[in-house]
Amino acid sequence: MALRVFLCVSFNLSQAHLLQANKPASNTVQTVTSLCPGALLGCPTTGEHDHSPLCYLSHLLHTNLNCFAAVFSPSAPPQEVRLLSLSSTSIKVSWAAPPTDSRHGELVRYSLAYQALTGEDVKRHQVSGIAADVTSYVLDDLQKWTEYLVWVRAHTDVGPGPESSAACIRTKEDVPGAPPRKVEAEALNSTALRVSWKPPLSVKQHGQIRGYQLVYSRLENGQPHGQPVIIDEAIVTGLLPETTYSVTVAAYTTKGDGARSKAKVVTTTGAVPGKPTMMISTTIGNTALIQWQPPKEMVGEHVGYQLQYKRAEEEAFTVKDFRKSDDHFTVTGLHKGATYIFKLCGKNRAGNGEEYVKEISTPEDIPSSYPQNLSVVGLTATSTKLAWEPPPLPERNGKIFKYVVVYRDINSQHNNTNSTAETQMTVQGLQPDTTYDIRVQAFTSKGGGPISPSIQSRTMSTSMPGNLKRKLITELQPDTDYSFVLMSRGNSAGGLQQQVSIRTAPDLLKMKPAPYQHDVEEGGRVTISLSRAPAEAHIRWYYIVVVPVTPVSLRRWENPEDMDIHELLEPDSSLQRETSPSQDVLQPYIAAKMDTLPEIFTLGDEKKYNGYYNKPLPGQKQYRCFVLADLMNHES
């Protein structure tokens, strides 16, 4: 630890010349190392002087500087920092001095720092020059209802010590500093207004908004009339018809009301009739008889009635208007097993009056139609996943609580059934490569409705092991679109499903390769004639494939369509056959790869064609040969 010691000594002018000695005056400022904070520096009083800065200065000044304290900045912050919120704009900060052994000299002052966490002013502010004997301070002019962080430091003559840990407190609540925003008022009817607003800006709320006060007063000739009425609701009722009102809104906290909004002026509508009475009777034949009586509270000239009704599940009401002399109406075409909502109101010149609202439910029946759009959405070798839609809403005749799927093998008269509450089902335990006839029926609490028309679904003929990565599908039609569904069965017939669609290649090579010349003496070479593809065909490569005829090959590959071409196109397969011609002599292989197909080609000429070796044909054996065309642009 290093300390620069400044020795301030008083002496008279007669001693000043001593500073002009051979030692430079700058030596009166020395760096003393390896000292403890607050240590006393001493000089012997025996008259013998060592070379320490203190003894040297004592010798210069003929003054005995017997001891001197080394002063440091404090190494610990003030203790027990506490905050007290005095008001919405002031905080009292109190603290205790740093521990004695951490002061390292006489404390000369304290300083504070404070900062708001939110609000319009979030800068860090400083308060300095607080006397050393003061242990509390009041921060004023703070933001209302705002959290503050406060730090305290102690200072010696050398400088400040470390800051205390941040203490946090919120200033107290106050009345809101701004009115509610976007106040709107509209007349609902002759005696009610709807008033809406947004709260004051958060920085102006000055506390937790506990509610709002809505003040309204009646205006006559643009001036308030009577005492203002204060309420705590958004719907103002009990007003006078065709009367103008002034409306203001103020927010309040626990400290009181805030500023009032700018007044909104609104006029109630003319008085409208009260609620009529209504009675509904359901009758046979999907009809309901609606009967009513005029409102007891009729104001203005009664001009008629308005009836609205709809099924509960529907969005829009059907609206019917009636003369004031009408007192009944028959609603036809109601659905069985449904809930309907009816609304009736009287009308005068000012508009529609209060509504009488009533609900009725019609009796259930069996569905009068079948489930719609039955289809197969998933398929495996042993299962079929089905989906459908409910019967049309008017023909459900109640709540559909279950569906029954009826299915059978088309070669059997025995029906199987499965039931579900959903609009889909996976039928399991089917036979592979089998066609099934499938129908579905909907049920209400009264029974089952008509059964749907049947669809037919054929299960897959192949179920592949889970570790298989590819499968050759044969006996397809040329130039035809196909869709393939691959489903992971897991522990059930359903599962993750992927569908891929592809189009098979056109049949470009109409003629098979034919023997052109056979010469046994030429080392097993065979010359064949090849047919040309149409000129407009986009062909990248032609592959000439040779298949040795064996009992195994006859069983596996009756025609080229049965062969997995990917096995022939494995990398380096032709090179292996060139270096070891005795190996795999009975396996199919590619003899040549060409971008143009010649009319005549010799099998076994021992040449390489684009990396494929046309190896000699061993004698006394039969061979089949075909040509594979590789199309451009991923057409095949």
C-alpha positions as CSV (number, residue, x, y, z in Angstrom):
1,M,0.0,0.0,0.0
2,A,1.4,3.4,-1.0
3,L,0.6,6.8,0.6
4,R,1.7,10.3,-0.4
5,V,2.3,12.1,2.8
6,F,1.8,15.9,2.7
7,L,3.6,17.5,5.7
8,C,2.2,20.9,6.5
9,V,4.5,22.7,9.0
10,S,4.2,26.2,10.4
11,F,7.5,28.2,10.7
12,N,8.6,31.8,10.7
13,L,10.4,33.6,7.9
14,S,13.8,33.3,9.5
15,Q,13.5,29.6,9.0
16,A,12.5,29.8,5.4
17,H,16.0,29.9,4.1
18,L,16.4,26.4,5.3
19,L,14.3,25.3,2.4
20,Q,17.0,26.6,0.1
21,A,19.5,24.0,1.2
22,N,21.1,21.5,-1.1
23,K,18.1,19.2,-0.9
24,P,15.4,20.2,-3.4
25,A,12.2,21.5,-1.9
26,S,10.3,18.7,-3.7
27,N,11.7,16.3,-1.1
28,T,9.2,17.7,1.3
29,V,6.7,15.5,-0.6
30,Q,7.7,11.8,-0.4
31,T,6.0,8.5,-1.0
32,V,6.0,6.3,2.0
33,T,5.4,2.6,1.4
34,S,4.5,-0.4,3.5
35,L,2.4,1.6,6.0
36,C,-0.8,0.7,7.7
37,P,-3.7,3.1,7.3
38,G,-3.8,5.6,10.1
39,A,-0.2,4.6,11.3
40,L,1.9,7.2,13.2
41,L,5.2,8.2,11.6
42,G,7.9,9.0,14.2
43,C,11.4,10.5,14.4
44,P,13.8,9.7,17.2
45,T,14.3,12.4,19.8
46,T,17.8,11.4,20.7
47,G,19.3,13.8,18.1
48,E,20.3,11.0,15.8
49,H,18.4,11.3,12.5
50,D,17.7,8.5,10.1
51,H,16.9,9.1,6.4
52,S,13.1,9.0,6.6
53,P,11.2,11.9,5.1
54,L,9.9,12.9,8.4
55,C,13.3,13.0,10.1
56,Y,14.8,14.8,7.2
57,L,12.2,17.5,7.3
58,S,12.6,17.8,11.0
59,H,16.3,18.2,10.5
60,L,15.7,20.9,7.9
61,L,13.3,22.9,10.0
62,H,15.1,22.4,13.3
63,T,11.7,21.2,14.5
64,N,10.9,18.0,16.2
65,L,8.0,16.4,14.1
66,N,7.6,13.7,16.7
67,C,4.6,12.0,15.1
68,F,2.3,12.3,12.1
69,A,-0.8,10.2,11.2
70,A,-1.1,8.6,7.7
71,V,-4.6,9.4,6.2
72,F,-6.5,7.2,3.8
73,S,-10.0,7.2,2.3
74,P,-12.5,5.0,4.1
75,S,-12.4,1.3,3.2
76,A,-16.0,0.6,4.3
77,P,-19.3,2.4,3.4
78,P,-21.7,4.0,5.9
79,Q,-23.7,1.4,7.8
80,E,-27.4,0.8,8.5
81,V,-28.7,2.8,5.6
82,R,-32.5,3.2,6.0
83,L,-35.1,5.0,3.9
84,L,-38.4,6.5,5.0
85,S,-41.0,7.8,2.6
86,L,-42.2,11.1,4.0
87,S,-44.5,12.2,1.2
88,S,-45.2,11.7,-2.5
89,T,-42.1,13.8,-3.3
90,S,-39.7,13.3,-0.4
91,I,-37.6,10.5,1.2
92,K,-35.6,10.6,4.5
93,V,-32.3,8.8,4.3
94,S,-30.5,7.9,7.6
95,W,-27.2,6.0,8.2
96,A,-24.5,5.3,10.7
97,A,-20.8,6.1,10.2
98,P,-18.4,3.4,8.9
99,P,-16.7,1.2,11.5
100,T,-13.9,3.0,13.4
101,D,-11.2,0.7,12.1
102,S,-12.4,1.3,8.5
103,R,-12.4,5.1,8.5
104,H,-8.6,5.6,8.2
105,G,-8.7,9.2,9.3
106,E,-11.1,11.8,10.3
107,L,-14.4,11.8,8.4
108,V,-15.0,15.3,6.8
109,R,-18.3,14.8,5.0
110,Y,-20.9,12.5,3.5
111,S,-22.4,12.4,0.0
112,L,-25.6,10.8,-1.4
113,A,-26.6,9.5,-4.8
114,Y,-30.2,8.7,-5.9
115,Q,-31.9,7.5,-9.0
116,A,-35.5,6.8,-10.1
117,L,-36.3,3.4,-11.6
118,T,-39.1,4.7,-13.8
119,G,-40.7,8.0,-14.8
120,E,-39.7,11.0,-16.7
121,D,-36.3,11.5,-15.0
122,V,-34.2,8.4,-14.5
123,K,-30.8,10.1,-14.3
124,R,-28.5,9.6,-11.3
125,H,-28.3,12.6,-9.0
126,Q,-25.7,13.5,-6.5
127,V,-25.9,15.4,-3.1
128,S,-22.5,16.4,-1.7
129,G,-21.3,18.5,1.2
130,I,-23.3,16.8,4.0
131,A,-21.5,17.5,7.3
132,A,-19.6,14.7,9.0
133,D,-21.7,15.0,12.1
134,V,-25.0,14.6,10.2
135,T,-26.4,11.1,9.8
136,S,-29.7,11.8,8.0
137,Y,-30.8,13.8,5.0
138,V,-34.2,14.5,3.3
139,L,-34.4,14.2,-0.5
140,D,-37.1,16.6,-1.9
141,D,-38.7,17.3,-5.3
142,L,-38.9,13.6,-6.2
143,Q,-41.4,12.0,-8.6
144,K,-44.6,10.9,-7.1
145,W,-45.3,7.2,-6.5
146,T,-41.9,6.2,-7.9
147,E,-39.3,3.7,-6.8
148,Y,-35.8,5.2,-6.0
149,L,-32.4,3.7,-5.3
150,V,-30.2,5.5,-2.8
151,W,-26.4,5.1,-2.0
152,V,-24.3,6.8,0.7
153,R,-20.5,7.5,0.8
154,A,-18.2,8.7,3.6
155,H,-15.2,11.0,2.8
156,T,-11.9,11.8,4.4
157,D,-9.5,14.6,3.2
158,V,-8.0,12.0,0.9
159,G,-11.2,11.2,-0.9
160,P,-14.5,9.2,-0.8
161,G,-14.9,5.6,0.4
162,P,-17.0,2.9,-1.2
163,E,-20.7,3.3,-1.8
164,S,-23.2,1.6,0.4
165,S,-25.4,-1.1,-1.1
166,A,-28.4,0.4,-2.9
167,A,-31.5,0.9,-0.7
168,C,-34.8,1.0,-2.4
169,I,-38.1,2.7,-1.5
170,R,-41.2,4.1,-3.3
171,T,-42.5,7.6,-2.7
172,K,-46.0,7.9,-1.4
173,E,-49.2,8.0,-3.4
174,D,-50.8,11.2,-4.4
175,V,-53.8,12.3,-6.4
176,P,-53.6,11.6,-10.1
177,G,-51.8,14.3,-12.0
178,A,-53.8,14.1,-15.2
179,P,-57.4,13.3,-16.1
180,P,-58.6,10.1,-17.8
181,R,-58.0,10.0,-21.6
182,K,-60.2,9.6,-24.6
183,V,-63.5,10.1,-22.7
184,E,-66.5,9.2,-24.9
185,A,-70.2,9.4,-24.2
186,E,-73.1,8.1,-26.3
187,A,-76.8,7.9,-25.7
188,L,-78.1,4.3,-25.3
189,N,-81.8,5.3,-25.1
190,S,-84.0,8.0,-23.7
191,T,-82.8,7.5,-20.1
192,A,-79.3,6.1,-20.3
193,L,-75.8,7.1,-21.5
194,R,-72.7,4.9,-22.0
195,V,-69.5,6.6,-21.0
196,S,-66.0,5.1,-21.8
197,W,-62.5,6.3,-21.1
198,K,-58.8,5.3,-20.9
199,P,-56.8,5.6,-17.7
200,P,-54.3,8.5,-17.2
201,L,-50.8,8.0,-18.5
202,S,-48.8,5.7,-16.1
203,V,-46.4,8.5,-15.1
204,K,-49.3,10.7,-14.2
205,Q,-51.3,8.2,-12.1
206,H,-49.2,8.9,-9.0
207,G,-50.5,5.7,-7.3
208,Q,-52.7,2.7,-7.7
209,I,-55.9,3.8,-9.5
210,R,-58.7,2.6,-7.2
211,G,-61.5,3.7,-9.4
212,Y,-63.1,6.6,-11.3
213,Q,-65.7,9.2,-10.5
214,L,-68.1,10.2,-13.2
215,V,-69.8,13.5,-12.8
216,Y,-72.7,14.6,-14.9
217,S,-75.1,17.5,-14.8
218,R,-78.1,18.5,-16.9
219,L,-77.5,21.5,-19.2
220,E,-80.1,24.1,-20.1
221,N,-79.0,26.6,-22.7
222,G,-75.5,25.3,-22.4
223,Q,-75.3,26.0,-18.7
224,P,-75.3,23.4,-15.8
225,H,-78.7,23.1,-14.1
226,G,-79.0,21.6,-10.6
227,Q,-76.4,19.9,-8.5
228,P,-73.8,17.6,-10.2
229,V,-74.3,13.9,-9.7
230,I,-71.2,11.8,-8.8
231,I,-71.3,8.1,-9.6
232,D,-68.8,5.2,-10.0
233,E,-70.3,3.4,-13.0
234,A,-69.9,3.5,-16.8
235,I,-73.6,3.3,-17.6
236,V,-75.6,6.3,-16.4
237,T,-79.2,5.5,-16.0
238,G,-82.3,7.3,-14.7
239,L,-81.9,10.3,-17.0
240,L,-84.5,12.4,-18.7
241,P,-85.5,11.7,-22.4
242,E,-84.3,14.2,-25.0
243,T,-82.1,16.0,-22.5
244,T,-78.6,17.3,-22.9
245,Y,-76.0,16.4,-20.3
246,S,-72.4,17.3,-19.5
247,V,-70.1,14.4,-18.4
248,T,-66.6,14.5,-16.9
249,V,-64.5,11.7,-15.5
250,A,-61.7,11.8,-12.8
251,A,-59.5,9.0,-11.6
252,Y,-58.8,8.6,-7.8
253,T,-56.3,7.0,-5.6
254,T,-56.3,6.5,-1.8
255,K,-55.2,10.2,-1.6
256,G,-58.1,11.6,-3.5
257,D,-59.5,12.6,-6.8
258,G,-57.3,13.7,-9.7
259,A,-57.9,16.2,-12.4
260,R,-61.2,16.1,-14.3
261,S,-61.4,15.4,-18.0
262,K,-62.7,17.9,-20.5
263,A,-66.5,17.8,-20.4
264,K,-68.4,15.7,-23.0
265,V,-71.8,16.9,-24.0
266,V,-74.4,14.3,-25.0
267,T,-78.2,14.3,-25.5
268,T,-80.4,11.4,-24.6
269,T,-82.8,10.1,-27.2
270,G,-86.5,10.4,-27.0
271,A,-88.4,8.1,-24.6
272,V,-89.1,4.6,-26.0
273,P,-91.7,2.0,-24.8
274,G,-91.0,-0.4,-22.0
275,K,-90.9,-4.2,-22.3
276,P,-94.0,-6.0,-23.8
277,T,-95.0,-9.4,-22.4
278,M,-94.6,-12.5,-24.6
279,M,-95.7,-16.1,-24.5
280,I,-94.3,-18.9,-26.8
281,S,-96.1,-22.2,-27.5
282,T,-94.4,-24.9,-29.6
283,T,-96.8,-26.9,-31.8
284,I,-96.6,-30.0,-34.0
285,G,-94.9,-29.6,-37.3
286,N,-91.8,-27.6,-36.4
287,T,-93.7,-24.4,-35.6
288,A,-94.0,-22.0,-32.6
289,L,-96.9,-19.6,-31.8
290,I,-95.7,-16.3,-30.4
291,Q,-98.3,-14.1,-28.6
292,W,-97.7,-10.8,-26.8
293,Q,-99.3,-7.9,-25.0
294,P,-98.4,-4.1,-25.3
295,P,-95.9,-2.6,-22.8
296,K,-97.3,-1.3,-19.6
297,E,-95.1,1.8,-19.9
298,M,-96.0,3.3,-23.2
299,V,-94.5,6.8,-24.0
300,G,-95.1,8.6,-27.2
301,E,-97.1,7.2,-30.1
302,H,-97.0,3.4,-30.3
303,V,-96.3,2.4,-33.9
304,G,-95.7,-1.4,-33.7
305,Y,-93.5,-4.3,-32.6
306,Q,-90.2,-5.9,-33.7
307,L,-89.6,-9.7,-33.3
308,Q,-86.1,-11.2,-33.6
309,Y,-85.3,-15.0,-33.4
310,K,-82.6,-17.4,-34.3
311,R,-81.2,-20.8,-33.5
312,A,-78.6,-20.5,-30.6
313,E,-75.8,-21.8,-32.8
314,E,-76.5,-19.3,-35.6
315,E,-75.0,-15.8,-35.9
316,A,-77.7,-13.6,-37.3
317,F,-81.3,-13.0,-36.2
318,T,-84.3,-13.2,-38.4
319,V,-86.2,-9.9,-38.0
320,K,-89.9,-9.4,-38.3
321,D,-91.8,-6.1,-37.9
322,F,-95.5,-5.9,-37.0
323,R,-98.2,-3.3,-36.7
324,K,-99.3,-2.0,-33.3
325,S,-102.6,-4.0,-33.8
326,D,-100.8,-7.3,-34.3
327,D,-100.6,-9.6,-31.2
328,H,-99.3,-13.0,-32.5
329,F,-97.1,-14.7,-35.0
330,T,-96.4,-18.3,-36.0
331,V,-92.7,-19.2,-36.6
332,T,-92.4,-22.1,-39.1
333,G,-89.5,-24.3,-40.1
334,L,-88.0,-24.8,-36.6
335,H,-85.5,-27.6,-36.3
336,K,-86.1,-30.5,-33.9
337,G,-83.9,-30.8,-30.9
338,A,-82.7,-27.2,-31.1
339,T,-82.6,-24.1,-28.8
340,Y,-84.1,-20.9,-30.1
341,I,-83.8,-17.3,-28.8
342,F,-86.7,-14.8,-29.2
343,K,-86.6,-11.1,-28.6
344,L,-89.6,-8.8,-28.8
345,C,-89.8,-5.0,-28.3
346,G,-92.4,-2.2,-28.8
347,K,-91.6,0.8,-31.1
348,N,-92.6,4.5,-31.1
349,R,-91.3,7.4,-33.1
350,A,-88.1,7.6,-31.0
351,G,-87.2,4.0,-31.8
352,N,-87.2,0.5,-30.3
353,G,-88.0,0.0,-26.7
354,E,-86.7,-2.5,-24.1
355,E,-86.6,-6.1,-25.3
356,Y,-88.4,-9.1,-23.8
357,V,-86.0,-12.1,-24.3
358,K,-87.0,-15.8,-24.0
359,E,-85.5,-19.1,-25.0
360,I,-87.3,-22.3,-26.0
361,S,-86.1,-25.8,-26.9
362,T,-87.8,-28.1,-29.4
363,P,-88.1,-31.9,-28.8
364,E,-85.4,-34.2,-30.2
365,D,-85.9,-36.8,-32.9
366,I,-83.7,-39.3,-34.8
367,P,-81.5,-37.6,-37.4
368,S,-83.3,-37.2,-40.7
369,S,-80.0,-37.3,-42.7
370,Y,-76.7,-39.2,-42.7
371,P,-73.2,-38.0,-42.0
372,Q,-71.6,-36.2,-44.9
373,N,-68.4,-36.6,-46.9
374,L,-67.2,-40.0,-45.6
375,S,-63.7,-40.5,-46.8
376,V,-60.5,-42.5,-46.1
377,V,-57.7,-40.3,-44.7
378,G,-55.2,-43.0,-43.8
379,L,-54.3,-46.5,-44.8
380,T,-52.1,-49.4,-43.8
381,A,-52.1,-53.1,-44.6
382,T,-54.4,-53.8,-41.5
383,S,-56.2,-50.6,-40.8
384,T,-58.2,-47.8,-42.4
385,K,-58.6,-44.3,-41.0
386,L,-61.9,-42.6,-41.7
387,A,-63.3,-39.1,-41.4
388,W,-66.7,-37.5,-42.0
389,E,-68.8,-34.5,-41.2
390,P,-72.0,-34.4,-39.1
391,P,-75.4,-34.4,-40.8
392,P,-76.6,-30.9,-42.0
393,L,-77.7,-28.8,-39.0
394,P,-81.4,-28.6,-39.9
395,E,-81.5,-32.5,-40.2
396,R,-79.6,-33.4,-37.0
397,N,-82.8,-33.2,-34.9
398,G,-80.9,-33.0,-31.6
399,K,-77.4,-33.4,-30.2
400,I,-75.4,-36.1,-32.0
401,F,-73.9,-38.2,-29.2
402,K,-72.4,-41.0,-31.2
403,Y,-71.6,-42.4,-34.7
404,V,-71.6,-46.0,-35.7
405,V,-69.2,-47.2,-38.5
406,V,-70.5,-50.3,-40.4
407,Y,-67.9,-52.1,-42.5
408,R,-67.5,-55.5,-44.2
409,D,-65.3,-57.4,-46.6
410,I,-67.0,-57.1,-50.0
411,N,-66.7,-60.9,-50.3
412,S,-68.6,-61.4,-47.1
413,Q,-72.2,-60.6,-45.9
414,H,-71.1,-60.2,-42.3
415,N,-71.1,-56.6,-41.0
416,N,-68.8,-55.3,-38.3
417,T,-69.5,-52.1,-36.3
418,N,-67.5,-49.6,-34.2
419,S,-68.8,-46.5,-32.4
420,T,-67.3,-43.2,-31.5
421,A,-68.3,-39.7,-30.4
422,E,-65.8,-38.1,-32.8
423,T,-66.1,-37.5,-36.5
424,Q,-63.2,-39.8,-37.3
425,M,-62.2,-43.3,-36.5
426,T,-59.4,-45.8,-37.3
427,V,-60.8,-49.3,-38.1
428,Q,-58.2,-51.9,-37.1
429,G,-57.7,-55.6,-37.5
430,L,-58.3,-55.7,-41.2
431,Q,-56.9,-58.1,-43.8
432,P,-54.1,-56.9,-46.1
433,D,-54.9,-56.3,-49.7
434,T,-58.7,-56.6,-49.1
435,T,-61.5,-54.3,-50.2
436,Y,-64.0,-53.2,-47.6
437,D,-67.4,-51.6,-47.9
438,I,-67.8,-48.8,-45.3
439,R,-70.8,-46.8,-44.1
440,V,-71.5,-44.5,-41.1
441,Q,-74.7,-43.6,-39.1
442,A,-75.4,-40.7,-36.7
443,F,-77.4,-41.1,-33.4
444,T,-79.3,-38.8,-31.1
445,S,-80.9,-39.7,-27.8
446,K,-83.9,-40.8,-29.8
447,G,-82.0,-43.3,-32.0
448,G,-80.1,-43.7,-35.2
449,G,-80.8,-41.8,-38.5
450,P,-80.3,-43.1,-42.0
451,I,-77.0,-44.8,-42.9
452,S,-74.7,-43.1,-45.3
453,P,-73.9,-44.3,-48.8
454,S,-71.1,-46.7,-48.8
455,I,-67.5,-46.1,-49.9
456,Q,-65.0,-48.8,-50.7
457,S,-61.4,-48.9,-49.4
458,R,-58.7,-51.4,-50.1
459,T,-56.0,-52.0,-47.5
460,M,-52.4,-52.0,-48.5
461,S,-50.9,-55.1,-49.9
462,T,-47.5,-54.6,-48.2
463,S,-46.5,-53.9,-44.7
464,M,-42.8,-53.2,-44.5
465,P,-40.3,-53.7,-41.6
466,G,-39.5,-50.6,-39.7
467,N,-35.8,-50.7,-40.7
468,L,-36.5,-50.8,-44.4
469,K,-35.5,-47.6,-46.2
470,R,-37.0,-48.3,-49.7
471,K,-39.5,-50.5,-51.5
472,L,-39.8,-51.2,-55.2
473,I,-43.4,-50.9,-56.4
474,T,-44.1,-52.7,-59.7
475,E,-46.9,-53.3,-62.2
476,L,-47.7,-49.6,-62.5
477,Q,-48.9,-47.9,-65.7
478,P,-46.6,-45.7,-67.8
479,D,-47.0,-41.9,-67.8
480,T,-49.5,-42.1,-64.9
481,D,-49.8,-40.1,-61.6
482,Y,-49.6,-42.1,-58.4
483,S,-49.8,-41.3,-54.7
484,F,-48.2,-43.4,-52.0
485,V,-49.0,-43.2,-48.3
486,L,-46.3,-44.3,-45.8
487,M,-47.6,-44.6,-42.2
488,S,-45.6,-45.4,-39.1
489,R,-47.9,-47.7,-37.2
490,G,-46.2,-47.6,-33.8
491,N,-48.4,-49.3,-31.2
492,S,-51.6,-48.5,-33.1
493,A,-53.0,-48.5,-36.6
494,G,-52.7,-44.7,-36.7
495,G,-49.5,-42.8,-36.6
496,L,-47.3,-40.4,-38.4
497,Q,-48.2,-40.4,-42.1
498,Q,-46.4,-39.1,-45.2
499,Q,-47.9,-39.0,-48.7
500,V,-45.8,-38.6,-51.8
501,S,-47.1,-38.2,-55.4
502,I,-45.1,-39.0,-58.5
503,R,-45.7,-39.6,-62.2
504,T,-44.3,-42.7,-63.9
505,A,-42.1,-42.2,-66.9
506,P,-43.6,-42.5,-70.4
507,D,-43.0,-45.7,-72.4
508,L,-40.4,-44.2,-74.8
509,L,-38.6,-47.4,-75.9
510,K,-41.3,-49.4,-77.7
511,M,-39.1,-52.1,-79.1
512,K,-37.0,-54.6,-77.1
513,P,-33.3,-55.1,-77.9
514,A,-33.0,-57.8,-80.6
515,P,-30.1,-60.1,-81.5
516,Y,-28.3,-58.8,-84.6
517,Q,-25.4,-61.2,-84.8
518,H,-24.0,-64.0,-82.6
519,D,-20.4,-65.1,-83.1
520,V,-19.2,-67.7,-80.7
521,E,-15.7,-67.6,-82.1
522,E,-15.4,-63.9,-81.1
523,G,-15.0,-64.6,-77.4
524,G,-18.6,-64.5,-76.3
525,R,-19.6,-61.2,-78.0
526,V,-23.2,-60.6,-79.0
527,T,-24.3,-57.8,-81.3
528,I,-27.8,-56.4,-80.7
529,S,-30.0,-53.9,-82.4
530,L,-31.6,-51.1,-80.4
531,S,-34.6,-49.0,-80.9
532,R,-34.5,-45.2,-80.8
533,A,-36.5,-43.0,-78.4
534,P,-38.6,-40.2,-79.9
535,A,-36.5,-37.1,-80.7
536,E,-38.6,-34.9,-78.4
537,A,-37.8,-37.1,-75.4
538,H,-35.5,-35.4,-72.8
539,I,-33.1,-38.2,-72.0
540,R,-29.9,-37.7,-70.0
541,W,-28.4,-41.2,-70.2
542,Y,-29.1,-44.6,-71.6
543,Y,-28.1,-47.7,-69.6
544,I,-27.7,-51.1,-71.3
545,V,-28.3,-53.7,-68.7
546,V,-27.4,-57.4,-69.0
547,V,-29.2,-60.1,-66.8
548,P,-27.7,-63.6,-66.8
549,V,-30.6,-66.2,-67.0
550,T,-30.7,-68.5,-64.0
551,P,-33.5,-70.1,-62.1
552,V,-33.1,-67.5,-59.4
553,S,-33.2,-64.6,-61.9
554,L,-36.3,-66.0,-63.7
555,R,-38.1,-66.1,-60.4
556,R,-37.0,-62.6,-59.2
557,W,-37.1,-60.7,-62.5
558,E,-39.7,-61.7,-65.0
559,N,-39.3,-58.3,-66.7
560,P,-37.1,-55.2,-66.1
561,E,-39.9,-53.6,-64.1
562,D,-39.2,-56.0,-61.2
563,M,-35.6,-54.9,-60.9
564,D,-34.4,-52.3,-58.4
565,I,-32.4,-49.9,-60.6
566,H,-30.8,-48.3,-57.6
567,E,-28.9,-51.6,-56.9
568,L,-27.4,-51.4,-60.4
569,L,-26.4,-47.8,-60.0
570,E,-24.4,-48.3,-56.7
571,P,-21.0,-46.5,-57.0
572,D,-17.9,-48.5,-58.0
573,S,-19.9,-51.6,-58.9
574,S,-18.6,-51.6,-62.5
575,L,-15.0,-51.2,-61.4
576,Q,-15.3,-54.1,-59.0
577,R,-16.5,-56.3,-61.9
578,E,-13.7,-55.1,-64.1
579,T,-11.0,-56.0,-61.6
580,S,-12.6,-59.3,-60.6
581,P,-14.5,-60.6,-63.6
582,S,-15.1,-64.0,-62.0
583,Q,-17.1,-62.5,-59.2
584,D,-20.9,-62.1,-59.4
585,V,-20.9,-63.5,-62.9
586,L,-24.6,-64.4,-62.5
587,Q,-25.7,-61.0,-61.2
588,P,-27.3,-58.3,-63.4
589,Y,-24.9,-55.5,-64.4
590,I,-24.7,-52.4,-66.5
591,A,-22.6,-52.9,-69.6
592,A,-22.7,-49.4,-70.9
593,K,-23.8,-45.8,-70.1
594,M,-24.4,-43.6,-73.2
595,D,-25.8,-40.2,-74.0
596,T,-26.9,-41.4,-77.4
597,L,-28.2,-44.8,-78.2
598,P,-26.6,-46.5,-81.3
599,E,-28.6,-48.6,-83.6
600,I,-26.1,-51.5,-83.2
601,F,-24.2,-52.4,-80.0
602,T,-21.9,-55.3,-79.2
603,L,-22.2,-56.8,-75.8
604,G,-18.9,-58.1,-74.3
605,D,-16.5,-55.9,-76.3
606,E,-14.4,-55.3,-73.2
607,K,-14.6,-51.5,-73.5
608,K,-15.6,-48.9,-70.9
609,Y,-18.6,-46.7,-71.5
610,N,-18.7,-43.7,-69.2
611,G,-17.3,-45.7,-66.3
612,Y,-19.1,-49.0,-66.9
613,Y,-17.1,-52.0,-68.2
614,N,-18.7,-54.1,-71.0
615,K,-17.2,-57.4,-69.8
616,P,-17.1,-60.5,-72.0
617,L,-20.0,-62.9,-71.9
618,P,-19.1,-66.4,-70.7
619,G,-20.2,-69.1,-73.1
620,Q,-22.9,-71.8,-72.7
621,K,-25.2,-69.3,-70.9
622,Q,-28.4,-67.4,-71.7
623,Y,-28.7,-63.7,-71.2
624,R,-31.4,-61.0,-71.2
625,C,-30.7,-57.4,-72.1
626,F,-32.8,-54.3,-71.7
627,V,-32.3,-50.5,-72.1
628,L,-33.0,-48.0,-69.3
629,A,-33.6,-44.3,-70.2
630,D,-32.7,-41.8,-67.5
631,L,-34.9,-38.7,-68.0
632,M,-33.9,-35.1,-67.4
633,N,-35.4,-32.7,-64.9
634,H,-36.4,-35.4,-62.4
635,E,-39.2,-36.5,-64.6
636,S,-38.5,-40.1,-63.6
